[in-house]
């Protein structure tokens, strides 16, 4: 992203240029630098805020943007986090397991695999619009509440999702 030249300000040079030429001595220059250092700190904070705001505005709830955003925040080197829609999970049933508070994908009837379900451990079938798939290697490194907060802020209000460790 190209930055605007409007915000490129060298405060030390500006302070020195605003001094009259006969006052440009090392002692007065140091005093002028000290006077503009809080302004320089505020400018740096503004530029960081501006960069973060531009980054947030460039991303939306699309699958490609959400996947890139999650990988930028939580797995910037390997980029292993994926976002899949439920359409690709047609052969699976999603059951919520109470004791671990996490959903489990099981093969659906007629898919060629047999699964025995115990009624004590499952709370019912749930439907999700998309899945956030995080590798098991990142289980200890990632705070799922933070992932949930990021996804909630970017997804559409009507969409439901589930975080899976695969």
Secondary structure, 3 states (H helix, E strand, C coil): CCCCHHHCCCHHHHHHHHCCHHHCCHHHHHHHHHHHHHHHHHHHHHHHHHHHHHHHHHCCCCHHHHHHHHHHHHCCCCCCCEEEEHHHHCCEEEEEECCCCEEEEEECCCCCCCCCCCHHHEEEECCCCEEEEECHHHCCCCCHHHHHHHHHHHCCCCCCEEEEEC
